[in-house]
């Protein structure tokens, strides 16, 4: 901590002070607290107190130089890059940063360069590939593969909003973007280039249905769904006359319990049954 650390010692918003913030960040790093937790029915609930504490960390911190050889940063002194990591975590040299208050579990491998933001939870055996982002408070399950340039957006405000959740054994392809609290179910496969936001519609051609979110409840990618980037006609006669189309996320297949993600994706792209 810098010499100016005492500047934020007074109680901040909602009674938060630096000691309480530090205790919360420690608990987040150990995995004892999480920004969102699963409910018995399979849905997720945000922990508003955790998010309030993270926001307090920004407000109570002071800008200071944060040397992290061979790099150097200037940021809030309450939220520096993490130093020592738990045994069993591999962070390959080359520009990766894991921020204070982020949890990375045993068996996680992070390739360079990648970034894991405050409040994020990355569970056992997950691979975070090059140029991937795990946003603030995002929840990533066990044995997930986040391919190169995948963007798992976080949700910090409002404090009651559930962040992006990627559940166990999901495969997230290269350049995929998951934002605004979307939840990706267990063993789901997102092909390279899929973009999902809170207002996205998933077109499930297997079950002939549309999966939409509701206000305050972003869409959920079903367990085992294989999602590929597709298109649908743009509305209006003028657009149709020009042959215009807009992007759409399409579920072409569901994974068989015996198939791995790569096999399921290849089968879907071949339009196998």
N, C-alpha and C positions, 0 to 999 in steps of 0.2 A: 504494500500500500504506500501511496505517496505521503509526504509530510503533511499534505493538505487534507488527509483522510478525516481528521477530526472535524472538518468544516461541516460534515453532514451528520454529526452525532446527535443533534436535536431530533425529536420525533418529527416524522414526515407525515404524509397523508395517511389518514385512518390509523394513526398511532404507530406507524412503522418507523423504526430507527435502524441505524447501520447494524447493530448487533442482531436484531431480529432478521434483517435481510440476509446477513451472513449465515445465520443458522438455517434459513430456508434454502439458500443456494447449496449449502452442504448436504441437506437432506435430498434435494433434487439430484445432485451428483451421485449420491448413494442409491438412488432409486426408491427411497422411502416415501417421497412425495412425488406426485405427478400432476401435470397441468390438466390432465383429463384422465378419467378412469372408466373402465367398462362396467355396465350394469348387468345384473343377472339375465335380463332379456336380450342382451347382445348389443343394445345401444350404448352410447357413451355420454358421460356428463363432465362438463368442465368444472374444475376446482377454482372458483373465483378468487379464493384467498391466495392461491399460488400466483395467479396472474397479477393480483394487486401487489404482491410482494416483488415480482419482477419489475413492474412499473415503478415501484418505490425505489428499486435499485438504481434505475436510471435517474430518478429525480434527486436522490440523496448523494449519488456519486459526483465526483469532480473530474474534469478532463485532465488527463495526465499522460506522460509518455509511458508506454508499456513495452519495454524491450523484450523481444522473443527471438533471439538469434536463429537464423540469419536475417530475420525480419524485425521491423519496428512498427509500433502502432501508437495511435493517440486516441484514447477512448475513456469512458467512465472507469474510474479506478475500482469501482465495485464489480465490474464485469470484464476482467482481463481474460486472455486466452488461458485455457487450462494448462497446467504444467504436467506433473506426474499423473499418469493414468493407471487404472486398475490393472493388475496382472491378468494376462490373457487377452488384452486389447492390442491390436496392431494398428499403428498409424504410420504409414510409409512416408519417408522423407519426400518433401517436394512442395510445400506451401499450404498444407492443410492446417486449419485452425478449428479447435473445439472450444467453445466459449464457456466461461464460468457458468455453472448452473445447468449444464447439459449432462445427461446420463448416457454413458456408453457401456454396455454390458460385456461380459466375458465372451470372447470369440468374435467380437466385432472387428472387421477389417476396414480401414479407411484409406483409399487410394488418393494420390495427390493430383491436383489440388482439390480439396473439398471443404465444406463448411458446415458445422453443426452448431446451431444457435442456442441461446439461453432457453431453458425450459424444455428443450427437446428430450425425447426418450427414445433411445435406440437399443432394442433388445438383443438377446444372445444370438450369435451366429449370423448376423446381418452383414452384408457387403455394401459399403457406400463407395461407389466408383468415382473415377475422376470427374471433376467439374460438377459433381452432384451437390445439391443444397438440401439440408434438413432445416426447415424454418423454425422460428421461435415457437415453442410449445408443441410442435408436431410430434405425433406418437407413431413409432415404427416398431412393428412386432418382431418376432423371432424368425430367423432364417429368411429374411426378406432380401431380395437383390435389387438395389437401386443402381441402374445402369448409368453409363456416362452421360453427364449433362441432365440427369433427371432433377426436377425441381419439386420438392415437397414443401409447399408453402405452409407457413404457420399462421395462427390467428392469436394475437395477443389482446386486442381490443375489439369489441367490448369484452369485459372479463367473463361474462356468462356464455360466450360463444365457444362451441366445441371446435378445437383445431382440426387440421387434417389428420386422419388416422389411416395408417396402412397396416393391415392385420397380418398375422403369421403366414409365412410361406408364400406371400405374394411376390410376383415378378413385375418390376417396373422397368420398361424398356428405355432405350436411349432417347433423350430429348423429351421425355414425357413431362407434362406439367399438371400438378394436382394442387388445386387452390381452394380457398374460401370454405374450408371445413368439409370438403368431400371425404367420404369414408370408402376405402377400398377393402373389400371382404377377403377372408382367408382364401389362399390359393388362387386368387384372381391373377390374371395375366393382362398387362397393359402393353400393347405393341408400341414400338418406337413411334413417337410423334403424336400420341394421344394427348389431348388437352381437356381437362375436366375442371369446371368451376361450379360455384353454387347454383348457377342457372342452367347448367348443361342438361340436355336430355339424352339418355342412353336409349338407343333403338335396339331392342332385343329381338332379333329375327328368329331366334330359336323358339321363343314363347309368344311371338307376335304381340309385343306390348311395348309401351314407352315407360321408361323409368324417369320420373321427374322429382325434383326436390320440392319442398314447401317453404313458405316464409320461415326463416330461422332453422330450417331442417334441410341441409343440402342433400343432393342425391347420394345413394349408396350403391357402389358396384357390388353386385351379388357375389357370394362365395363361389369360387371356381369359374367365374365368367372370363371369357377370352375376348378382350376389347381391342378393336382395330380402328384406325382413323378412316373415316369414310366421308361421303358427301350426301347432301339432299338438295333437291332443286330450290333455288331461291324463289321467294314468293313474287307473284305479279306477272302479268303477261309480258311486260317489257323484259324482265329478267329471263323469263322462259324463252323468249325470242332470241336472246343472246346466248342461251345455253348456260347461264350462270348457275353456280351451285355454292352452297355454304358448307363448312366443315360439320361433321357429325361423328359422334362416337357410336360405334356399332358393335353389339355383342354377336359374334358369329358362331360361337361354340361355348360349351361348358367343359371344363376339364374332367376327364375320367379320373377317379382316384388313383389309377395305376399309371397315369401318364405324367411326365415331368412338364415343366412350363414350356421348354423349347419344343417338345413334341406336340403339345397342344396348340401352340402358336402356329407351327408349320402346318398342322392339319387344318386349322381355321383359314389360313391364307390360301390353302389349296381348295377350300370349300369342301373338304371331306365331311362326311356325315357324322 
